[in-house]
Amino acid sequence: MPSFAVRFYEIAARRSPLCVGIDPAPETLQSWGLPVTAEGARDFGLRLVEATGERVGVFKPQVAFFERFGPAGFLALTEVMDAIHAAGALCLSDVKRLDIDHTLIAYAAAWLGEDAGFPSDAITVGAYTGARALRPVVDRAAEHEAGLFVLTRSSNPEGLELQNARLADGRTIAEQLADEITAFNVEIAGTATGPVGAVIGATLDDAMPVLDRLPQSLILAPGVGAQG
């Protein structure tokens, strides 16, 4: 199977590079006249896929809005993921898992690969346990031609102090993380786009020092377009 990056470039050329977020928040469900239940979340996701599935390359279910409904929510998520794949699109599950060692291996096995419980084309992960702690999930993504998007530079003001803190060598923590991501990609893909992308808020006006360090990464840029 081609790598996630190759599959993304191919479908983006045929459709568009837009990633549509499937975020069935309570207020959104209510505004759509849907119940704030697992069934409402499922119907919301299925309607979005039906309406836009031939136009976009990637859908991003926000797993938290399904998980909040327990087992029924996970069943609803599975139906939405199946619909995404039936539409020929890529599923980027927004789970932002963060841990180390065998726990992170279990998370990776849950979300990446044909044998995963929730087989996704890509997932989001956190890295503030240290980028090198991501090694197990990076290896799993490479093995299964999947993608990762590492939360690197968020647009929420609460994240500025940590992400812009400077190390002894002058780099910010976000810049160091970007360098680690690029090192993973060089190791796995040589000069091509690698499996490890970055999440960088689209509304930031100071992201270029981080983006410049990610020449071999796809960028997931939340905040484009109308929200809700």
C-alpha positions in Angstrom: 0.0 0.0 0.0 1.3 3.5 -0.8 2.3 5.7 2.2 -0.2 8.0 3.8 1.6 11.0 2.3 1.3 9.5 -1.2 -2.3 8.7 -0.7 -3.0 12.2 0.5 -1.3 13.9 -2.4 -3.2 11.7 -4.8 -6.6 12.3 -3.4 -5.9 16.0 -2.7 -5.1 16.4 -6.4 -8.4 14.8 -7.5 -10.6 16.4 -4.8 -9.0 19.0 -2.5 -6.6 19.1 0.4 -9.3 20.2 2.7 -9.7 18.2 5.9 -13.3 18.4 7.2 -13.6 18.1 11.0 -16.4 16.0 12.3 -17.0 17.5 15.7 -20.5 16.6 17.1 -20.4 19.0 20.0 -23.6 19.4 22.0 -24.3 22.9 20.7 -23.7 21.8 17.1 -26.0 18.8 17.4 -28.7 21.0 18.9 -28.4 23.5 16.1 -28.8 20.7 13.6 -31.9 19.5 15.3 -30.2 16.3 16.4 -30.3 14.7 19.9 -27.2 14.9 22.1 -26.7 11.2 22.0 -24.5 8.6 20.3 -27.2 8.4 17.6 -27.1 12.1 17.1 -23.3 12.1 16.8 -23.5 9.2 14.2 -26.2 11.0 12.1 -24.2 14.2 12.2 -21.0 12.5 10.9 -22.9 10.5 8.3 -24.6 13.6 6.9 -21.2 15.4 6.7 -19.6 12.6 4.8 -22.6 12.2 2.5 -22.7 15.9 1.7 -19.0 16.5 1.1 -17.5 13.0 0.6 -16.8 13.5 -3.1 -15.1 16.9 -2.6 -12.6 16.5 0.2 -9.7 14.2 0.7 -9.7 13.8 4.5 -12.2 13.7 7.3 -11.1 14.2 10.9 -13.5 12.8 13.5 -12.9 14.4 16.9 -13.0 11.2 19.0 -13.8 12.9 22.3 -17.3 13.9 21.0 -18.0 10.2 20.4 -16.2 8.8 23.4 -18.3 10.9 25.8 -21.2 8.5 25.0 -19.3 5.4 26.1 -19.6 2.1 24.1 -22.5 3.4 22.0 -20.4 6.4 21.0 -17.6 4.1 19.9 -20.1 2.1 17.8 -21.3 5.4 16.3 -17.7 6.4 15.5 -17.1 3.1 13.8 -20.0 3.7 11.5 -18.7 7.1 10.6 -15.2 5.8 10.0 -16.7 3.1 7.7 -18.6 5.8 5.8 -15.5 7.8 5.3 -13.6 4.9 3.8 -16.6 3.9 1.7 -16.5 7.5 0.3 -12.9 6.9 -0.8 -11.6 9.5 1.7 -8.9 9.3 4.3 -9.8 9.1 8.0 -7.6 11.1 10.4 -8.8 10.2 13.9 -8.3 13.1 16.3 -7.4 11.2 19.4 -4.2 13.1 20.6 -3.0 10.1 22.6 0.0 10.8 24.9 2.0 8.3 26.9 5.2 6.3 26.9 6.5 2.7 26.4 4.0 -0.1 26.2 1.0 2.1 26.9 1.7 4.1 23.7 2.3 0.9 21.8 -1.2 -0.2 22.9 -2.7 3.2 21.7 -0.9 2.8 18.4 -2.3 -0.7 18.0 -5.8 0.5 18.8 -5.8 3.2 16.0 -3.3 2.3 13.3 -3.1 -0.7 11.0 -5.6 -3.0 9.4 -5.7 -5.1 12.6 -6.5 -2.1 14.8 -9.7 -1.7 16.8 -10.3 1.6 15.0 -8.3 1.4 11.8 -7.4 4.9 10.8 -5.3 6.3 8.0 -3.7 8.7 10.5 -4.1 9.9 14.0 -3.1 12.9 16.1 -0.7 12.5 19.1 0.8 14.6 21.8 4.5 14.9 22.3 5.1 16.7 25.5 6.5 13.5 27.1 9.4 14.1 24.7 9.4 13.5 21.0 11.6 10.5 21.3 9.0 8.8 23.4 6.9 8.7 20.3 9.2 6.1 18.8 6.7 3.1 19.2 3.8 4.9 17.4 6.2 6.3 14.7 7.4 2.7 14.0 3.8 1.5 13.9 2.8 4.2 11.5 5.7 3.5 9.2 5.0 -0.3 9.3 1.4 0.2 8.3 1.9 3.1 5.9 -0.2 5.3 8.2 0.3 8.9 9.3 0.8 10.8 12.5 0.2 14.4 13.3 2.0 15.7 16.3 0.6 18.6 18.3 3.4 21.1 17.7 2.2 24.6 17.9 -1.3 25.3 19.1 -3.3 28.5 18.8 -4.7 28.5 22.3 -3.1 31.3 24.4 -2.5 28.9 27.3 0.0 27.0 25.2 2.2 29.9 24.4 4.4 29.9 27.6 5.3 26.3 27.2 5.6 26.1 23.4 7.6 29.3 23.1 9.9 28.6 26.1 13.6 28.6 24.9 16.2 26.0 25.4 19.9 26.6 26.1 20.6 26.5 22.3 18.1 29.3 21.6 15.4 27.1 20.0 11.9 27.2 21.4 10.4 23.9 22.6 8.1 23.9 19.5 11.1 24.4 17.2 13.0 21.5 18.9 9.9 19.3 18.5 9.8 20.2 14.8 13.4 19.2 14.4 12.7 15.9 16.0 9.8 15.3 13.7 12.0 16.1 10.7 14.6 13.6 12.0 12.0 10.9 12.1 11.0 11.6 8.5 14.5 11.7 7.2 15.2 8.3 8.8 12.1 6.7 7.4 11.5 8.5 4.0 14.8 9.9 3.0 14.1 13.1 1.1 10.4 12.4 0.6 7.5 13.5 2.7 7.5 11.2 5.8 4.8 9.8 7.9 5.1 12.3 10.8 3.2 15.5 10.3 2.5 18.4 12.6 -0.5 20.1 14.0 0.0 23.9 13.8 -2.9 26.3 14.3 -4.0 28.1 11.2 -4.7 31.3 13.1 -1.2 31.8 14.3 0.8 34.8 12.9 4.2 33.6 14.3 4.4 30.0 13.1 7.0 30.3 10.3 10.0 29.6 12.5 8.4 26.2 13.3 7.1 25.6 9.7 10.5 26.2 8.2 11.8 23.3 10.2 9.3 20.9 8.8 10.2 20.5 5.1 9.1 16.9 4.9 5.9 17.0 6.9 2.3 17.4 6.0 0.7 20.1 8.2 -2.7 19.8 9.8 -3.8 23.4 10.3 -7.0 23.6 12.4 -9.0 26.8 12.2 -9.4 27.3 8.5 -12.9 28.4 7.4 -16.2 28.7 9.3 -16.4 26.8 12.5 -19.5 25.0 13.6 
